[in-house]
């Protein structure tokens, strides 16, 4: 069996290239998934978790696995487990979990407003709206006070993601090794940026075994 991890514009397909056309796709993954290493003997395994932290698929690094980047040819994977995880999380997946403002609270509302503001910056600049005025507008819309630390933590995370050449993402998992395994925290860190204090994204779930649902995401 020859597995190929194929990058498309909005999804990732895991296909078996030895099957007839139309029957090759085994799994279709969202770009918001997270790749997690599982060290095994003789071959390492990589699990893919969806944006609620639940396992959706897995592949084995058996020397036969191939990658197919967007618009590129299938290429045999010959790298390490760590390099595989980095490629998936940094190139194929966005690692962004979206929670509705009604669930995530002020933090998620602010993130959504910041995204909207960034997309419309060109229009704002054209009308001579300054960045300071734009940030003030965002705070008012999110009903935040000046003492809330949300913008400070969000700013640190943004700087780490955009400016750190050695950005590291460290994952911890709840109920590891069980059917309820899910992401607990993601710690972002780096040293080659003015921001050296790590930022932790914490995932909180409701429900019980077999029914866990993501309820809150916080930054600290």
C-alpha positions as a Python dict, from the first residue, in 0.01 Angstrom:
ca = {
    (1, 'X'): (0, 0, 0),
    (2, 'X'): (144, 340, -101),
    (3, 'X'): (7, 636, 94),
    (4, 'X'): (36, 993, -34),
    (5, 'X'): (-39, 1303, 174),
    (6, 'X'): (-171, 1542, -90),
    (7, 'X'): (-200, 1916, -29),
    (8, 'X'): (-498, 2086, -193),
    (9, 'X'): (-604, 2450, -175),
    (10, 'X'): (-838, 2406, 123),
    (11, 'X'): (-805, 2045, 246),
    (12, 'X'): (-545, 1773, 285),
    (13, 'X'): (-619, 1429, 135),
    (14, 'X'): (-456, 1103, 241),
    (15, 'X'): (-477, 875, -62),
    (16, 'X'): (-370, 524, -154),
    (17, 'X'): (-211, 556, -498),
    (18, 'X'): (-231, 183, -574),
    (19, 'X'): (-613, 195, -594),
    (20, 'X'): (-811, 288, -908),
    (21, 'X'): (-893, 653, -967),
    (22, 'X'): (-1200, 757, -773),
    (23, 'X'): (-1127, 511, -492),
    (24, 'X'): (-794, 647, -374),
    (25, 'X'): (-897, 895, -102),
    (26, 'X'): (-887, 738, 245),
    (27, 'X'): (-916, 1055, 459),
    (28, 'X'): (-989, 1421, 396),
    (29, 'X'): (-842, 1650, 664),
    (30, 'X'): (-919, 2013, 741),
    (31, 'X'): (-627, 2257, 736),
    (32, 'X'): (-707, 2332, 1101),
    (33, 'X'): (-588, 1987, 1209),
    (34, 'X'): (-280, 1925, 1426),
    (35, 'X'): (-17, 1655, 1367),
    (36, 'X'): (102, 1469, 1680),
    (37, 'X'): (395, 1223, 1696),
    (38, 'X'): (358, 874, 1843),
    (39, 'X'): (693, 697, 1883),
    (40, 'X'): (660, 325, 1809),
    (41, 'X'): (889, 34, 1722),
    (42, 'X'): (979, -36, 1445),
    (43, 'X'): (798, 258, 1276),
    (44, 'X'): (686, 592, 1415),
    (45, 'X'): (319, 688, 1380),
    (46, 'X'): (171, 1035, 1332),
    (47, 'X'): (-183, 1108, 1448),
    (48, 'X'): (-394, 1391, 1305),
    (49, 'X'): (-630, 1563, 1551),
    (50, 'X'): (-920, 1781, 1441),
    (51, 'X'): (-991, 2130, 1576),
    (52, 'X'): (-1168, 1982, 1878),
    (53, 'X'): (-862, 1775, 1970),
    (54, 'X'): (-1010, 1441, 1861),
    (55, 'X'): (-808, 1191, 1648),
    (56, 'X'): (-929, 1166, 1287),
    (57, 'X'): (-655, 973, 1103),
    (58, 'X'): (-299, 841, 1133),
    (59, 'X'): (-8, 746, 908),
    (60, 'X'): (302, 531, 959),
    (61, 'X'): (652, 651, 867),
    (62, 'X'): (747, 320, 708),
    (63, 'X'): (975, 451, 433),
    (64, 'X'): (697, 430, 171),
    (65, 'X'): (502, 743, 265),
    (66, 'X'): (495, 1023, 6),
    (67, 'X'): (414, 1395, 7),
    (68, 'X'): (255, 1592, -273),
    (69, 'X'): (281, 1965, -216),
    (70, 'X'): (31, 2195, -384),
    (71, 'X'): (81, 2164, -764),
    (72, 'X'): (391, 1946, -708),
    (73, 'X'): (472, 1581, -784),
    (74, 'X'): (453, 1299, -524),
    (75, 'X'): (784, 1280, -333),
    (76, 'X'): (903, 1001, -103),
    (77, 'X'): (942, 1117, 260),
    (78, 'X'): (1296, 1045, 387),
    (79, 'X'): (1317, 1290, 680),
    (80, 'X'): (1291, 1248, 1056),
    (81, 'X'): (976, 1226, 1268),
    (82, 'X'): (1034, 1580, 1400),
    (83, 'X'): (1078, 1717, 1050),
    (84, 'X'): (757, 1543, 942),
    (85, 'X'): (562, 1702, 1229),
    (86, 'X'): (709, 2045, 1149),
    (87, 'X'): (618, 2014, 780),
    (88, 'X'): (260, 1917, 856),
    (89, 'X'): (198, 2178, 1127),
    (90, 'X'): (388, 2465, 962),
    (91, 'X'): (311, 2405, 593),
    (92, 'X'): (2, 2190, 550),
    (93, 'X'): (-199, 2290, 859),
    (94, 'X'): (-278, 2632, 1002),
    (95, 'X'): (-307, 2511, 1365),
    (96, 'X'): (-578, 2769, 1425),
    (97, 'X'): (-885, 2668, 1627),
    (98, 'X'): (-1188, 2892, 1578),
    (99, 'X'): (-1441, 2923, 1861),
    (100, 'X'): (-1758, 3135, 1828),
    (101, 'X'): (-1747, 3453, 2041),
    (102, 'X'): (-2042, 3331, 2245),
    (103, 'X'): (-1835, 3036, 2363),
    (104, 'X'): (-1485, 3176, 2374),
    (105, 'X'): (-1574, 3512, 2523),
    (106, 'X'): (-1397, 3844, 2482),
    (107, 'X'): (-1067, 3690, 2368),
    (108, 'X'): (-1222, 3519, 2065),
    (109, 'X'): (-1424, 3830, 1984),
    (110, 'X'): (-1106, 4037, 1987),
    (111, 'X'): (-923, 3789, 1763),
    (112, 'X'): (-1207, 3797, 1512),
    (113, 'X'): (-1213, 4176, 1513),
    (114, 'X'): (-835, 4196, 1471),
    (115, 'X'): (-854, 3962, 1169),
    (116, 'X'): (-1129, 4175, 1015),
    (117, 'X'): (-931, 4491, 1082),
    (118, 'X'): (-615, 4354, 921),
    (119, 'X'): (-808, 4261, 608),
    (120, 'X'): (-945, 4613, 582),
    (121, 'X'): (-630, 4808, 673),
    (122, 'X'): (-575, 4926, 315),
    (123, 'X'): (-920, 5082, 311),
    (124, 'X'): (-867, 5239, 653),
    (125, 'X'): (-533, 5390, 549),
    (126, 'X'): (-690, 5529, 232),
    (127, 'X'): (-930, 5726, 449),
    (128, 'X'): (-647, 5850, 676),
    (129, 'X'): (-754, 5632, 971),
    (130, 'X'): (-453, 5577, 1196),
    (131, 'X'): (-358, 5243, 1348),
    (132, 'X'): (-406, 5385, 1698),
    (133, 'X'): (-763, 5488, 1615),
    (134, 'X'): (-829, 5145, 1466),
    (135, 'X'): (-713, 4966, 1781),
    (136, 'X'): (-929, 5194, 1993),
    (137, 'X'): (-1226, 5108, 1774),
    (138, 'X'): (-1158, 4737, 1821),
    (139, 'X'): (-1144, 4771, 2199),
    (140, 'X'): (-1476, 4953, 2205),
    (141, 'X'): (-1643, 4693, 1984),
    (142, 'X'): (-1518, 4408, 2201),
    (143, 'X'): (-1632, 4591, 2515),
    (144, 'X'): (-1287, 4559, 2673),
    (145, 'X'): (-1134, 4782, 2940),
    (146, 'X'): (-781, 4926, 2928),
    (147, 'X'): (-674, 4699, 3211),
    (148, 'X'): (-750, 4373, 3032),
    (149, 'X'): (-433, 4186, 2923),
    (150, 'X'): (-588, 4029, 2610),
    (151, 'X'): (-425, 4269, 2362),
    (152, 'X'): (-84, 4233, 2530),
    (153, 'X'): (-83, 3852, 2513),
    (154, 'X'): (-225, 3854, 2161),
    (155, 'X'): (50, 4098, 2058),
    (156, 'X'): (319, 3867, 2203),
    (157, 'X'): (177, 3568, 2017),
    (158, 'X'): (157, 3764, 1691),
    (159, 'X'): (520, 3876, 1724),
    (160, 'X'): (633, 3521, 1798),
    (161, 'X'): (448, 3382, 1495),
    (162, 'X'): (563, 3658, 1258),
    (163, 'X'): (915, 3744, 1377),
    (164, 'X'): (1071, 3438, 1542),
    (165, 'X'): (1300, 3245, 1306),
    (166, 'X'): (1312, 2958, 1558),
    (167, 'X'): (943, 2947, 1654),
    (168, 'X'): (863, 2633, 1850),
    (169, 'X'): (517, 2489, 1921),
    (170, 'X'): (507, 2242, 2210),
    (171, 'X'): (189, 2035, 2242),
    (172, 'X'): (52, 1861, 2551),
    (173, 'X'): (-237, 1616, 2535),
    (174, 'X'): (-513, 1516, 2774),
    (175, 'X'): (-607, 1147, 2816),
    (176, 'X'): (-302, 1054, 2607),
    (177, 'X'): (-313, 712, 2446),
    (178, 'X'): (-691, 675, 2478),
    (179, 'X'): (-984, 731, 2245),
    (180, 'X'): (-1042, 1063, 2426),
    (181, 'X'): (-693, 1198, 2353),
    (182, 'X'): (-716, 1570, 2276),
    (183, 'X'): (-498, 1881, 2276),
    (184, 'X'): (-450, 2032, 2621),
    (185, 'X'): (-208, 2318, 2555),
    (186, 'X'): (10, 2464, 2281),
    (187, 'X'): (313, 2663, 2404),
    (188, 'X'): (463, 2907, 2153),
    (189, 'X'): (825, 3009, 2218),
    (190, 'X'): (1126, 3157, 2039),
    (191, 'X'): (1455, 3332, 2116),
    (192, 'X'): (1538, 3532, 1800),
    (193, 'X'): (1264, 3789, 1852),
    (194, 'X'): (1212, 4086, 2090),
    (195, 'X'): (938, 3875, 2255),
    (196, 'X'): (1106, 3590, 2446),
    (197, 'X'): (828, 3516, 2696),
    (198, 'X'): (640, 3200, 2588),
    (199, 'X'): (267, 3223, 2514),
    (200, 'X'): (41, 2934, 2615),
    (201, 'X'): (-287, 2852, 2439),
    (202, 'X'): (-501, 2640, 2676),
    (203, 'X'): (-797, 2430, 2557),
    (204, 'X'): (-1083, 2357, 2801),
    (205, 'X'): (-1343, 2089, 2731),
    (206, 'X'): (-1692, 2005, 2854),
    (207, 'X'): (-1859, 1665, 2863),
    (208, 'X'): (-1714, 1329, 2961),
    (209, 'X'): (-1540, 1025, 2811),
    (210, 'X'): (-1646, 982, 2449),
    (211, 'X'): (-1835, 1314, 2440),
    (212, 'X'): (-1571, 1582, 2506),
    (213, 'X'): (-1637, 1913, 2327),
    (214, 'X'): (-1409, 2216, 2311),
    (215, 'X'): (-1563, 2498, 2514),
    (216, 'X'): (-1297, 2762, 2580),
    (217, 'X'): (-955, 2868, 2450),
    (218, 'X'): (-745, 3108, 2657),
    (219, 'X'): (-406, 3276, 2602),
    (220, 'X'): (-159, 3338, 2885),
}
